[in-house]
Amino acid sequence: MKKLLLVNGPNLNRLGVREVNVYGKGTLATLEADMKQEAETMGVELECFQSNHEGAIIDIIHEAEDIYEGIILNPGAFTHYSYAIRDAIASISIPV
């Protein structure tokens, strides 16, 4: 079975609590459970990780290369300014 890693960035642990009028009432736990269930129907094992810390996200990206076939990345606010995460992605050989 293929293994993929879902990485969620800063503040996504606050889904369902913060700015409900913008992001809705769904929680990160619910979203991850739904994604795991869908992945299973495709014969994929999905593991989930969330951090508010850039270094932790970089570390998990580096470690993922030896464990997973690919990464699904939602870097949250780091989308806008994290050269370090971009460089971490460039340093690995699995698809992101």
N, C-alpha and C positions, 0 to 999 in steps of 0.2 A: 504494500500500500504506500502510495506517495505521501510524503509529509511536507506540509507547508507551515510557515510561521506567519501569523498575523501580528503586526507591530502597530500599536496605536500610541500616539504622542501625547503631549501635554494637554491637560484639562479634559481629555476624553473620559476620564474616570468620573467626571461631573455630569455626564449626560443624564438627563432625566431630572436634574436638580437646577442646573444653571440655565438661564435664558430659555425657559421652556417654550416661550412663544416663538423662539427662533429654531431651537433644536428638537423640540418635542419632548414627550414624557418618557420615551424609551430609554432604558439604561444601557450602559456598555455591556453589562452581563447578559442582558437579553439579546443584544445585537450579536455578541460573540456566540451565544448558544444557537441562535438562528443560523449563523454562518457555519458553525461546526456541523449542524444537522444537514445543511445543504451540501457541504463538502463530503460528508459521509455518503450521500446518495451518488456522488461521483467517484467513490472509491478513494477519497483523499482524507488523510488525518490532518486536522487543523489544530495547531497549538496557538495560544494567544498570549500576548505580552503587552503591557502598557506601562509607560513611565512618563513622569513629568521632567525627567532629567536627561539632557542631551547625551551625556557620557554613557548612561545605562543603555540608551538606544544604540549608540555606536558599538558598545561591547556586544550586545545581542546580535547585531548585524554581522560582526566579525565571527562570532561563535557559530552562527547559523550555517555558514558555508560547509561545515563538516557534519551537519545533522539533518538539514532540510534540502529539499529539491528546489525551493523557491521561497520568496518572501512577498507578502502583501503588506504594503506600508502605507499607513495614514499618519504622516508626521505632524499633523495638526499645524500649530503656529510655526513649527520649524520649517514648513514648506517655504516660507518667505525669506529666511535668512540663514539657514544652517549649511554653511559650506562644509562643515565637518561631517555631517550626515551624508552629504553628497559624495565626499571623498571616501567615506566608509563603503558606500554602495559601489563606487568605482573600483575598490580594492578587492572585491569578491567576484567569484565566477558564476554564482547562481543568479537566476533572473529575479529582479525586484520589480 
